[in-house]
Each structure stands twice: as structure tokens, then as C-alpha cells.
Amino acid sequence: MASRMTPSADTSAQQYVTVARILRPRGNKGEVAAELLTDFPERLKDQREIFLTRDRTAPRPVSLESFWVDRNHPGNCIFHFAGVSTIDDAEKLRGVEVQIPWERRAVLPSGSYFITDLIGCSVFGLPTGALLLRSSPCLLAEAPALLGQVRDVYFPGERQPGTPLLALDTPQGELLVPLAEDICKKVDLSARRIEVLLPAGLSGLND
């Protein structure tokens, strides 16, 4: 499975991950409503310092005064930052990304991945029968073929069970590949490589 944390646009030595995107002011004391981009929002309330960035600018630190998940709007949360005390202050934060340093990411169980780590990986399609013949390379007529690169990860809708989809950029356009163990046979993040065994007709997902 994939965890909703998106990659930082910062190019400095310090790396960050985006955990939320500010949507609008909320209330009249400077609070802002934001879209959650992490599967671990409960960890944010313990952050004393958060980083804000817009349009690929270097993230700037800001003290976090309060945080809570918006129970009335699934997938949203509320931030209150130090120095933001009016609706006008909050209005200026529309579209700003909320980030934490890379090293503060949650530790995921085996078989789970951050979107940050999946985006940009090259995806290779295994030939039919590759798993059966892998022990006999001389019988393998084809090597894994490059399909494309992961551009994004799509998740099922709220309260709808399902498997996340890898959105691949390919020469033929977008290809959606389920991030499932029976399809994604090997995920090697250190090599930025994913090997998949596509079932017949999978390209129909793009229609």
C-alpha cells in the first residue's frame, strides 16, 4: 500500500515532505482549513515547528499553536500557526503547502510505501511466464520492458475500499497500474525500479 505523503519541491540539502495543503481560512482567529496528504495526521499535533512553502520556494519555519482533524469534513484538518491571528492573515495562506522535515516521517510497515518514494520510479513490465522461467534465464525470451515512470498515486474515494493506483507516464499516455502484490512483483526503492506483471486488458483502465 502507499501512504499519502507527497514529495517536497525544495531543492536544498534539507529535504521535506508535504503533509497538507491549505484550502481557506476557518474561523476568525487565524485558523486555516487544509487538505490532509498524510495517513498519519495524529502525529502532526506533536509537531512544535512546521514548514510552509508556496510555488517551490524554500520552506520557512513557523510555530504550530494547535492542530486537529476536522471530523465534519473527512480528509481535512485545521491548523493555527503562530503569528496568524486574523482572517486576512489566514487568507494569505491559501494554496500554501504544509511540510515536515524528511527525517520526521512515520516508519511504515513492510510492504507499505510513501508516495514520495514511489513517484519517479521506473516501471518495467515482466513478460508473461517470467516468474516461472526466472530460474532458467536461457529460456526467457524477453527482458523486462520499460513501461514508463510513476507520476502520481491515486487513492480510492473516501470510505470506498480499493487498491491505490500507480499513474504512469508512458509514450502512449497515462497507464494506471494497481499497487497490489499480485501485480507489483518487485519494488526496489533504492534502485528506483518497480517490476509489474500486467494482467490482460489492464490498459483498458485508461479508457
C-alpha positions in Angstrom: 0.0 0.0 0.0 1.0 3.6 -0.4 0.9 6.3 2.3 -0.3 9.8 1.4 2.8 11.9 1.7 3.8 13.9 -1.3 7.4 14.9 -2.3 8.8 18.3 -1.4 9.6 20.8 -4.1 12.6 22.1 -2.1 15.9 21.5 -3.7 18.2 22.5 -0.7 20.2 20.0 1.3 17.4 19.6 3.8 14.5 17.5 2.4 10.9 17.9 3.3 7.6 16.1 2.7 4.2 17.7 2.2 1.6 16.6 4.8 -1.2 19.1 4.0 -2.3 21.8 1.6 -4.1 24.9 2.9 -7.5 25.5 1.4 -9.1 28.5 3.1 -9.5 30.5 6.4 -11.5 28.8 9.0 -13.0 30.9 11.8 -12.0 34.4 12.7 -8.8 33.9 14.8 -6.4 32.9 12.0 -7.1 29.2 11.8 -6.9 27.6 8.3 -8.6 24.5 6.9 -6.3 22.2 5.0 -6.4 19.0 2.9 -4.5 16.2 4.6 -1.9 14.5 2.4 -0.7 12.0 5.1 -2.1 8.8 6.5 -0.7 9.8 9.9 -2.4 13.1 10.9 -2.3 12.2 14.6 1.5 12.8 14.6 1.1 16.4 13.5 -0.3 17.6 16.8 3.0 16.8 18.4 5.0 19.0 15.9 6.2 22.2 17.5 7.5 23.6 14.3 6.0 23.2 10.8 7.3 24.5 7.5 5.3 26.4 4.9 6.1 26.7 1.2 4.5 28.1 -1.9 5.5 27.7 -5.6 8.7 25.8 -4.9 10.1 28.4 -2.6 12.4 27.3 0.3 10.2 26.2 3.2 10.0 28.7 6.1 9.6 27.5 9.7 6.6 28.5 11.7 5.5 27.5 15.2 2.4 25.4 15.4 0.0 26.6 18.1 -2.8 24.0 17.5 -3.9 21.3 15.2 -6.9 19.0 14.9 -8.6 16.7 12.4 -11.9 18.2 11.1 -14.4 15.4 12.0 -17.1 17.1 9.9 -15.1 17.1 6.7 -13.2 13.8 6.2 -9.7 14.3 4.8 -9.4 17.8 6.1 -7.7 19.3 9.2 -7.3 22.7 11.0 -4.0 24.4 11.7 -3.4 27.5 13.8 0.1 29.0 13.3 1.9 31.5 15.5 1.6 35.0 14.1 -1.5 34.2 12.1 -4.4 35.8 14.1 -6.9 37.3 11.7 -8.9 36.2 8.7 -6.8 38.4 6.5 -3.6 36.7 7.7 -5.2 33.3 7.1 -6.4 34.3 3.6 -2.8 34.9 2.5 -2.0 31.2 3.2 -4.4 29.8 0.6 -2.6 27.2 -1.5 0.4 27.0 0.8 1.8 23.5 1.4 2.5 22.4 5.0 5.7 20.3 5.3 7.8 18.5 7.8 11.5 17.5 7.5 12.1 14.2 5.8 13.6 12.6 8.9 10.3 13.1 10.8 8.3 10.8 8.5 6.5 7.9 10.1 8.1 4.5 9.9 6.0 2.3 7.7 5.4 -1.5 8.0 7.0 -3.8 5.4 5.1 -3.7 2.1 3.9 -0.1 2.6 5.4 2.9 0.8 5.3 6.7 0.8 4.1 8.4 -2.3 7.4 10.4 -2.0 9.3 7.2 -2.6 7.2 5.8 -5.5 7.0 8.9 -7.6 9.7 9.0 -10.2 10.3 5.2 -10.1 10.8 3.5 -13.5 8.2 0.7 -14.0 9.1 -2.4 -16.0 6.7 -4.9 -17.4 7.6 -8.6 -16.9 6.9 -10.9 -19.9 4.2 -13.5 -19.5 5.7 -16.5 -17.7 8.6 -14.6 -16.4 8.1 -15.8 -12.8 8.0 -19.4 -13.9 11.1 -19.1 -16.0 13.2 -16.8 -13.8 15.3 -19.8 -12.6 16.2 -20.5 -16.2 17.4 -17.3 -17.8 18.2 -19.0 -21.1 14.5 -19.8 -21.6 13.5 -16.2 -21.0 13.0 -14.7 -24.5 12.3 -11.2 -23.3 13.8 -8.9 -20.6 11.5 -6.7 -18.6 10.4 -3.8 -20.8 10.3 -0.2 -19.6 6.6 0.9 -19.4 7.1 4.4 -18.0 7.6 6.4 -14.8 5.3 6.9 -11.8 3.9 10.4 -12.0 1.3 10.1 -9.2 -0.6 7.7 -6.9 -4.4 7.7 -7.0 -6.4 6.5 -3.9 -9.9 5.1 -3.7 -12.6 7.6 -2.7 -13.5 8.2 0.9 -14.9 5.1 2.6 -14.6 3.1 -0.7 -12.3 0.1 -0.3 -9.9 -0.5 -3.1 -6.2 -0.6 -4.1 -4.2 2.6 -4.8 -3.3 3.0 -8.5 0.2 4.0 -9.8 -0.3 6.6 -12.5 2.4 6.0 -15.1 3.5 8.4 -17.8 4.2 6.3 -20.9 4.8 7.1 -24.6 1.1 6.1 -25.2 -0.3 8.3 -22.4 -1.3 7.6 -18.9 -1.3 4.0 -17.7 -2.9 3.0 -14.3 -1.4 0.1 -12.5 -2.9 -1.3 -9.2 -0.4 -1.2 -6.4 -1.2 -4.8 -5.5 1.2 -7.7 -4.6 0.0 -9.9 -7.4 0.8 -7.2 -9.9 3.7 -5.3 -8.5 6.1 -8.2 -8.1 9.2 -6.2 -7.1 9.5 -2.8 -5.6 13.2 -1.7 -5.3 13.1 1.8 -3.9 16.9 2.0 -3.7 17.1 1.3 -7.5 14.0 3.4 -8.2 12.6 0.4 -10.0 9.2 -1.4 -9.9 8.6 -4.6 -11.8 5.0 -5.5 -12.7 3.2 -8.4 -14.2 0.2 -6.9 -16.0 -3.0 -8.9 -16.5 -4.5 -9.0 -19.9 -6.6 -5.9 -20.7 -5.1 -3.7 -17.9 -4.6 -0.8 -20.4 -8.4 -0.6 -20.5 -8.2 1.3 -17.2 -7.3 4.3 -19.2 -10.4 4.3 -21.4 
